[in-house]
Amino acid sequence: MTQDEQKRAAAQAAIQHIPAGSIVGVGTGSTANYFIDELARIRHKIEGAVASSEATAQRLGGHGIEVVDLNSVDILPVYIDGSDEITEHLHMIKGGGGALTREKIVAAVAKRFICIADQSKLVKILGKFPLPVEVIPMARSYVAREIIRLGGQPMLRQGFTTDNGNMILDVYGMQILNPVELETTLNQITGVVTNGLFARRGADLLLLGTDNGVRTMV
Ligand code: 5RP
């Protein structure tokens, strides 16, 4: 299977985890887009969806799926999203598409986080993929200096502004042996909105598209 076929297979497998009549949290990126296309087929069985980005909201709307404001939602049974890297402990790096903050907010509200990914995303140690950190623009240089003190090499994502009007520093050169600790440490730097480590709240289930079909990991 190609990488895209693996993504699509994982997205298809996620459909059976969507409770009837629910509002579904939906992530951002190419794998999430496959999921949105699958969700469109069962749109009459759900009440609507909460989007983790403007791009996702647009795609959901284009398929006739009602986009619901997170603030009007009491219960979000499930959040479905892709990942840039994920370990067997279901800790992740996310934010390659720059939607990490809204993704983390929707994930925090959801009862279950189901990650859908192709097999290239499964890694032993996080950090080969540069770790995205969303920063308030005026704090960019200060945050970059603090990240260098922690051993990372931050690079400003050029020409990119998040849906929240902020900037992204992509941090290279980190071998992340303790993702829970690093997630907390980075979030304590003044000016950081959040970082792309999803470790304190990792995934509850991984549906991994592989050459041999979809593997389920918990
Ligand atoms: C966007 C994300 C995506 O989930 C991540 O980048 C994976 O993307 P793709 O499904 O295109 O490989 O975190 O902010």
py3Dmol code that shows the C-alpha trace and the ligand (Angstrom):
import py3Dmol

protein = """\
ATOM      1  CA  MET A   1       0.000   0.000   0.000  1.00  0.00           C
ATOM      2  CA  THR A   2       1.153   3.535  -0.675  1.00  0.00           C
ATOM      3  CA  GLN A   3       1.391   6.031   2.164  1.00  0.00           C
ATOM      4  CA  ASP A   4      -1.851   7.672   1.015  1.00  0.00           C
ATOM      5  CA  GLU A   5      -3.621   4.310   0.885  1.00  0.00           C
ATOM      6  CA  GLN A   6      -2.449   3.605   4.441  1.00  0.00           C
ATOM      7  CA  LYS A   7      -3.787   6.990   5.584  1.00  0.00           C
ATOM      8  CA  ARG A   8      -7.128   6.338   3.885  1.00  0.00           C
ATOM      9  CA  ALA A   9      -7.384   2.829   5.395  1.00  0.00           C
ATOM     10  CA  ALA A  10      -6.752   4.201   8.904  1.00  0.00           C
ATOM     11  CA  ALA A  11      -9.355   6.929   8.312  1.00  0.00           C
ATOM     12  CA  GLN A  12     -11.919   4.357   7.145  1.00  0.00           C
ATOM     13  CA  ALA A  13     -11.244   2.217  10.222  1.00  0.00           C
ATOM     14  CA  ALA A  14     -11.949   5.201  12.490  1.00  0.00           C
ATOM     15  CA  ILE A  15     -15.552   5.433  11.309  1.00  0.00           C
ATOM     16  CA  GLN A  16     -16.608   2.433  13.381  1.00  0.00           C
ATOM     17  CA  HIS A  17     -15.507   4.327  16.528  1.00  0.00           C
ATOM     18  CA  ILE A  18     -17.985   7.171  15.972  1.00  0.00           C
ATOM     19  CA  PRO A  19     -21.031   6.853  18.257  1.00  0.00           C
ATOM     20  CA  ALA A  20     -24.371   7.498  16.533  1.00  0.00           C
ATOM     21  CA  GLY A  21     -25.850  10.931  17.238  1.00  0.00           C
ATOM     22  CA  SER A  22     -22.567  12.345  18.518  1.00  0.00           C
ATOM     23  CA  ILE A  23     -20.610  15.501  17.853  1.00  0.00           C
ATOM     24  CA  VAL A  24     -17.172  14.486  16.569  1.00  0.00           C
ATOM     25  CA  GLY A  25     -13.882  16.319  17.128  1.00  0.00           C
ATOM     26  CA  VAL A  26     -11.950  16.488  13.874  1.00  0.00           C
ATOM     27  CA  GLY A  27      -8.232  17.112  13.400  1.00  0.00           C
ATOM     28  CA  THR A  28      -6.207  18.732  10.659  1.00  0.00           C
ATOM     29  CA  GLY A  29      -3.964  17.470   7.864  1.00  0.00           C
ATOM     30  CA  SER A  30      -4.034  15.012   4.980  1.00  0.00           C
ATOM     31  CA  THR A  31      -5.007  11.975   7.115  1.00  0.00           C
ATOM     32  CA  ALA A  32      -7.736  13.977   8.846  1.00  0.00           C
ATOM     33  CA  ASN A  33      -8.947  15.036   5.396  1.00  0.00           C
ATOM     34  CA  TYR A  34      -9.409  11.381   4.434  1.00  0.00           C
ATOM     35  CA  PHE A  35     -11.382  10.967   7.639  1.00  0.00           C
ATOM     36  CA  ILE A  36     -13.608  13.963   6.817  1.00  0.00           C
ATOM     37  CA  ASP A  37     -14.361  12.422   3.423  1.00  0.00           C
ATOM     38  CA  GLU A  38     -15.372   9.172   5.158  1.00  0.00           C
ATOM     39  CA  LEU A  39     -17.391  11.063   7.784  1.00  0.00           C
ATOM     40  CA  ALA A  40     -19.389  12.688   4.971  1.00  0.00           C
ATOM     41  CA  ARG A  41     -20.785   9.254   4.093  1.00  0.00           C
ATOM     42  CA  ILE A  42     -22.347   8.918   7.564  1.00  0.00           C
ATOM     43  CA  ARG A  43     -23.183  12.609   8.111  1.00  0.00           C
ATOM     44  CA  HIS A  44     -26.885  11.800   8.656  1.00  0.00           C
ATOM     45  CA  LYS A  45     -25.843   9.623  11.643  1.00  0.00           C
ATOM     46  CA  ILE A  46     -23.969  12.362  13.533  1.00  0.00           C
ATOM     47  CA  GLU A  47     -25.068  15.695  14.970  1.00  0.00           C
ATOM     48  CA  GLY A  48     -22.078  17.665  13.771  1.00  0.00           C
ATOM     49  CA  ALA A  49     -18.354  18.206  14.206  1.00  0.00           C
ATOM     50  CA  VAL A  50     -15.942  20.469  16.061  1.00  0.00           C
ATOM     51  CA  ALA A  51     -13.073  21.593  13.824  1.00  0.00           C
ATOM     52  CA  SER A  52      -9.467  21.980  14.962  1.00  0.00           C
ATOM     53  CA  SER A  53      -8.645  24.531  12.242  1.00  0.00           C
ATOM     54  CA  GLU A  54     -10.190  26.865   9.689  1.00  0.00           C
ATOM     55  CA  ALA A  55      -9.121  24.462   6.914  1.00  0.00           C
ATOM     56  CA  THR A  56     -10.927  21.558   8.576  1.00  0.00           C
ATOM     57  CA  ALA A  57     -14.025  23.697   9.178  1.00  0.00           C
ATOM     58  CA  GLN A  58     -14.080  24.540   5.478  1.00  0.00           C
ATOM     59  CA  ARG A  59     -13.749  20.928   4.391  1.00  0.00           C
ATOM     60  CA  LEU A  60     -16.444  19.780   6.831  1.00  0.00           C
ATOM     61  CA  GLY A  61     -18.780  22.530   5.627  1.00  0.00           C
ATOM     62  CA  GLY A  62     -18.074  21.621   2.014  1.00  0.00           C
ATOM     63  CA  HIS A  63     -19.367  18.128   2.749  1.00  0.00           C
ATOM     64  CA  GLY A  64     -22.523  19.465   4.403  1.00  0.00           C
ATOM     65  CA  ILE A  65     -21.396  18.523   7.919  1.00  0.00           C
ATOM     66  CA  GLU A  66     -22.484  21.058  10.536  1.00  0.00           C
ATOM     67  CA  VAL A  67     -19.534  22.743  12.240  1.00  0.00           C
ATOM     68  CA  VAL A  68     -20.246  23.266  15.942  1.00  0.00           C
ATOM     69  CA  ASP A  69     -18.592  25.805  18.282  1.00  0.00           C
ATOM     70  CA  LEU A  70     -16.636  23.947  20.979  1.00  0.00           C
ATOM     71  CA  ASN A  71     -18.035  26.298  23.625  1.00  0.00           C
ATOM     72  CA  SER A  72     -21.552  25.044  22.971  1.00  0.00           C
ATOM     73  CA  VAL A  73     -20.572  21.396  23.419  1.00  0.00           C
ATOM     74  CA  ASP A  74     -20.988  19.547  26.728  1.00  0.00           C
ATOM     75  CA  ILE A  75     -19.746  16.145  25.660  1.00  0.00           C
ATOM     76  CA  LEU A  76     -17.323  15.307  22.877  1.00  0.00           C
ATOM     77  CA  PRO A  77     -17.069  11.512  22.848  1.00  0.00           C
ATOM     78  CA  VAL A  78     -14.214  11.250  20.389  1.00  0.00           C
ATOM     79  CA  TYR A  79     -11.489  13.257  18.648  1.00  0.00           C
ATOM     80  CA  ILE A  80      -9.931  11.868  15.464  1.00  0.00           C
ATOM     81  CA  ASP A  81      -6.634  13.268  14.205  1.00  0.00           C
ATOM     82  CA  GLY A  82      -3.358  12.399  12.513  1.00  0.00           C
ATOM     83  CA  SER A  83       0.171  12.717  13.858  1.00  0.00           C
ATOM     84  CA  ASP A  84       3.659  13.589  12.678  1.00  0.00           C
ATOM     85  CA  GLU A  85       5.290  11.048  14.991  1.00  0.00           C
ATOM     86  CA  ILE A  86       3.829   8.592  17.492  1.00  0.00           C
ATOM     87  CA  THR A  87       5.427   6.073  19.868  1.00  0.00           C
ATOM     88  CA  GLU A  88       4.098   2.751  21.107  1.00  0.00           C
ATOM     89  CA  HIS A  89       3.177   4.612  24.316  1.00  0.00           C
ATOM     90  CA  LEU A  90       0.916   6.769  22.086  1.00  0.00           C
ATOM     91  CA  HIS A  91       2.870   9.946  22.827  1.00  0.00           C
ATOM     92  CA  MET A  92       2.942  12.202  19.761  1.00  0.00           C
ATOM     93  CA  ILE A  93       4.484  15.120  17.972  1.00  0.00           C
ATOM     94  CA  LYS A  94       1.801  17.089  16.137  1.00  0.00           C
ATOM     95  CA  GLY A  95       1.554  20.467  14.495  1.00  0.00           C
ATOM     96  CA  GLY A  96       3.216  19.867  11.147  1.00  0.00           C
ATOM     97  CA  GLY A  97       0.183  21.663   9.714  1.00  0.00           C
ATOM     98  CA  GLY A  98       0.437  24.388  12.351  1.00  0.00           C
ATOM     99  CA  ALA A  99      -2.900  23.618  14.032  1.00  0.00           C
ATOM    100  CA  LEU A 100      -1.398  22.270  17.271  1.00  0.00           C
ATOM    101  CA  THR A 101      -3.072  24.651  19.733  1.00  0.00           C
ATOM    102  CA  ARG A 102      -6.638  24.134  18.555  1.00  0.00           C
ATOM    103  CA  GLU A 103      -5.902  20.424  18.169  1.00  0.00           C
ATOM    104  CA  LYS A 104      -4.757  20.273  21.774  1.00  0.00           C
ATOM    105  CA  ILE A 105      -7.848  22.147  22.954  1.00  0.00           C
ATOM    106  CA  VAL A 106     -10.286  19.846  21.144  1.00  0.00           C
ATOM    107  CA  ALA A 107      -8.323  16.791  22.308  1.00  0.00           C
ATOM    108  CA  ALA A 108      -8.497  18.037  25.907  1.00  0.00           C
ATOM    109  CA  VAL A 109     -12.278  18.183  25.775  1.00  0.00           C
ATOM    110  CA  ALA A 110     -12.738  14.813  24.056  1.00  0.00           C
ATOM    111  CA  LYS A 111     -13.272  11.623  26.047  1.00  0.00           C
ATOM    112  CA  ARG A 112     -11.154   9.588  23.601  1.00  0.00           C
ATOM    113  CA  PHE A 113      -8.377  10.602  21.224  1.00  0.00           C
ATOM    114  CA  ILE A 114      -8.076   8.226  18.290  1.00  0.00           C
ATOM    115  CA  CYS A 115      -4.959   8.771  16.223  1.00  0.00           C
ATOM    116  CA  ILE A 116      -5.019   7.729  12.555  1.00  0.00           C
ATOM    117  CA  ALA A 117      -1.692   7.459  10.778  1.00  0.00           C
ATOM    118  CA  ASP A 118       0.365   5.661   8.158  1.00  0.00           C
ATOM    119  CA  GLN A 119       3.151   3.356   9.318  1.00  0.00           C
ATOM    120  CA  SER A 120       5.923   5.913   8.679  1.00  0.00           C
ATOM    121  CA  LYS A 121       4.668   7.864  11.711  1.00  0.00           C
ATOM    122  CA  LEU A 122       5.454   5.128  14.259  1.00  0.00           C
ATOM    123  CA  VAL A 123       8.839   5.843  15.890  1.00  0.00           C
ATOM    124  CA  LYS A 124      10.858   4.559  18.844  1.00  0.00           C
ATOM    125  CA  ILE A 125      11.897   8.023  20.060  1.00  0.00           C
ATOM    126  CA  LEU A 126      10.209  11.341  19.292  1.00  0.00           C
ATOM    127  CA  GLY A 127      12.205  14.234  17.871  1.00  0.00           C
ATOM    128  CA  LYS A 128      13.396  13.485  14.370  1.00  0.00           C
ATOM    129  CA  PHE A 129      10.387  15.455  13.162  1.00  0.00           C
ATOM    130  CA  PRO A 130      10.992  19.086  14.219  1.00  0.00           C
ATOM    131  CA  LEU A 131       8.833  19.929  17.226  1.00  0.00           C
ATOM    132  CA  PRO A 132       6.445  22.827  16.518  1.00  0.00           C
ATOM    133  CA  VAL A 133       6.048  25.484  19.207  1.00  0.00           C
ATOM    134  CA  GLU A 134       3.380  28.185  18.795  1.00  0.00           C
ATOM    135  CA  VAL A 135       4.557  31.552  20.122  1.00  0.00           C
ATOM    136  CA  ILE A 136       3.103  35.018  20.612  1.00  0.00           C
ATOM    137  CA  PRO A 137       4.906  37.100  17.923  1.00  0.00           C
ATOM    138  CA  MET A 138       6.569  39.606  20.305  1.00  0.00           C
ATOM    139  CA  ALA A 139       8.060  36.719  22.348  1.00  0.00           C
ATOM    140  CA  ARG A 140       9.605  34.948  19.344  1.00  0.00           C
ATOM    141  CA  SER A 141      13.269  35.797  19.998  1.00  0.00           C
ATOM    142  CA  TYR A 142      13.054  35.309  23.765  1.00  0.00           C
ATOM    143  CA  VAL A 143      11.395  31.900  23.369  1.00  0.00           C
ATOM    144  CA  ALA A 144      14.001  30.908  20.759  1.00  0.00           C
ATOM    145  CA  ARG A 145      16.831  31.745  23.201  1.00  0.00           C
ATOM    146  CA  GLU A 146      15.179  29.715  25.953  1.00  0.00           C
ATOM    147  CA  ILE A 147      14.762  26.738  23.617  1.00  0.00           C
ATOM    148  CA  ILE A 148      18.468  26.907  22.689  1.00  0.00           C
ATOM    149  CA  ARG A 149      19.242  26.757  26.433  1.00  0.00           C
ATOM    150  CA  LEU A 150      17.245  23.519  26.528  1.00  0.00           C
ATOM    151  CA  GLY A 151      19.366  22.062  23.711  1.00  0.00           C
ATOM    152  CA  GLY A 152      17.042  22.604  20.735  1.00  0.00           C
ATOM    153  CA  GLN A 153      17.616  24.454  17.470  1.00  0.00           C
ATOM    154  CA  PRO A 154      14.562  26.620  16.772  1.00  0.00           C
ATOM    155  CA  MET A 155      13.766  27.760  13.223  1.00  0.00           C
ATOM    156  CA  LEU A 156      11.005  30.250  12.476  1.00  0.00           C
ATOM    157  CA  ARG A 157       8.414  28.762  10.108  1.00  0.00           C
ATOM    158  CA  GLN A 158       8.703  31.347   7.356  1.00  0.00           C
ATOM    159  CA  GLY A 159       5.602  33.023   5.931  1.00  0.00           C
ATOM    160  CA  PHE A 160       3.260  31.133   8.249  1.00  0.00           C
ATOM    161  CA  THR A 161       0.696  32.515  10.692  1.00  0.00           C
ATOM    162  CA  THR A 162      -1.479  30.209  12.790  1.00  0.00           C
ATOM    163  CA  ASP A 163      -5.283  30.446  12.898  1.00  0.00           C
ATOM    164  CA  ASN A 164      -4.715  32.240  16.218  1.00  0.00           C
ATOM    165  CA  GLY A 165      -2.503  34.942  14.651  1.00  0.00           C
ATOM    166  CA  ASN A 166       0.740  33.557  16.104  1.00  0.00           C
ATOM    167  CA  MET A 167       4.070  32.204  14.819  1.00  0.00           C
ATOM    168  CA  ILE A 168       5.583  28.726  14.839  1.00  0.00           C
ATOM    169  CA  LEU A 169       9.131  27.845  15.875  1.00  0.00           C
ATOM    170  CA  ASP A 170      10.092  24.379  14.574  1.00  0.00           C
ATOM    171  CA  VAL A 171      12.623  22.876  16.969  1.00  0.00           C
ATOM    172  CA  TYR A 172      15.277  20.596  15.479  1.00  0.00           C
ATOM    173  CA  GLY A 173      17.852  18.369  17.107  1.00  0.00           C
ATOM    174  CA  MET A 174      15.900  17.065  20.083  1.00  0.00           C
ATOM    175  CA  GLN A 175      15.939  13.438  21.132  1.00  0.00           C
ATOM    176  CA  ILE A 176      12.865  13.455  23.305  1.00  0.00           C
ATOM    177  CA  LEU A 177      13.375  10.786  25.951  1.00  0.00           C
ATOM    178  CA  ASN A 178      10.874  12.257  28.419  1.00  0.00           C
ATOM    179  CA  PRO A 179       8.047  13.810  26.392  1.00  0.00           C
ATOM    180  CA  VAL A 180       5.796  14.512  29.412  1.00  0.00           C
ATOM    181  CA  GLU A 181       8.540  16.554  31.094  1.00  0.00           C
ATOM    182  CA  LEU A 182       9.541  18.446  27.934  1.00  0.00           C
ATOM    183  CA  GLU A 183       5.917  19.258  27.111  1.00  0.00           C
ATOM    184  CA  THR A 184       5.538  20.845  30.554  1.00  0.00           C
ATOM    185  CA  THR A 185       8.898  22.644  30.464  1.00  0.00           C
ATOM    186  CA  LEU A 186       8.260  24.236  27.059  1.00  0.00           C
ATOM    187  CA  ASN A 187       4.774  25.370  28.051  1.00  0.00           C
ATOM    188  CA  GLN A 188       6.239  27.194  31.053  1.00  0.00           C
ATOM    189  CA  ILE A 189       8.318  29.534  28.856  1.00  0.00           C
ATOM    190  CA  THR A 190       6.544  32.884  28.843  1.00  0.00           C
ATOM    191  CA  GLY A 191       5.244  33.623  25.362  1.00  0.00           C
ATOM    192  CA  VAL A 192       4.698  29.984  24.398  1.00  0.00           C
ATOM    193  CA  VAL A 193       1.066  29.296  23.567  1.00  0.00           C
ATOM    194  CA  THR A 194       1.609  25.566  23.420  1.00  0.00           C
ATOM    195  CA  ASN A 195       3.921  22.988  21.880  1.00  0.00           C
ATOM    196  CA  GLY A 196       3.291  20.018  19.619  1.00  0.00           C
ATOM    197  CA  LEU A 197       4.036  17.331  22.189  1.00  0.00           C
ATOM    198  CA  PHE A 198       0.881  15.408  23.004  1.00  0.00           C
ATOM    199  CA  ALA A 199       2.189  13.340  25.903  1.00  0.00           C
ATOM    200  CA  ARG A 200       0.341  14.498  29.012  1.00  0.00           C
ATOM    201  CA  ARG A 201      -2.759  13.818  26.969  1.00  0.00           C
ATOM    202  CA  GLY A 202      -1.641  11.309  24.376  1.00  0.00           C
ATOM    203  CA  ALA A 203      -3.829   9.167  22.154  1.00  0.00           C
ATOM    204  CA  ASP A 204      -6.074   6.487  23.641  1.00  0.00           C
ATOM    205  CA  LEU A 205      -6.010   4.383  20.492  1.00  0.00           C
ATOM    206  CA  LEU A 206      -3.872   4.276  17.373  1.00  0.00           C
ATOM    207  CA  LEU A 207      -5.192   3.019  14.046  1.00  0.00           C
ATOM    208  CA  LEU A 208      -2.053   2.525  11.995  1.00  0.00           C
ATOM    209  CA  GLY A 209      -2.304   1.905   8.258  1.00  0.00           C
ATOM    210  CA  THR A 210       0.347  -0.646   7.258  1.00  0.00           C
ATOM    211  CA  ASP A 211       1.209  -2.837   4.264  1.00  0.00           C
ATOM    212  CA  ASN A 212      -0.685  -5.630   6.032  1.00  0.00           C
ATOM    213  CA  GLY A 213      -3.832  -3.676   6.849  1.00  0.00           C
ATOM    214  CA  VAL A 214      -4.808  -1.490   9.774  1.00  0.00           C
ATOM    215  CA  ARG A 215      -3.086  -2.288  13.053  1.00  0.00           C
ATOM    216  CA  THR A 216      -4.822  -1.278  16.299  1.00  0.00           C
ATOM    217  CA  MET A 217      -2.621  -0.185  19.216  1.00  0.00           C
ATOM    218  CA  VAL A 218      -3.762   0.807  22.712  1.00  0.00           C
TER     219      VAL A 218
END
"""
ligand_1 = """\
14
5RP
C -1.554 19.302 11.877
C -1.183 17.998 12.472
C -1.330 16.784 11.635
O -2.095 15.844 12.334
C 0.016 16.202 11.340
O 0.819 17.201 10.760
C -0.082 14.992 10.399
O -0.399 15.425 9.118
P -0.683 14.424 7.932
O -1.921 13.663 8.284
O -0.875 15.324 6.740
O 0.512 13.516 7.789
O -0.766 17.891 13.602
O -1.271 20.370 12.727
"""
view = py3Dmol.view(width=600, height=400)
view.addModel(protein, "pdb")
view.setStyle({"model": 0}, {"cartoon": {"style": "trace"}})
view.addModel(ligand_1, "xyz")
view.setStyle({"model": 1}, {"stick": {}})
view.zoomTo()
view.show()
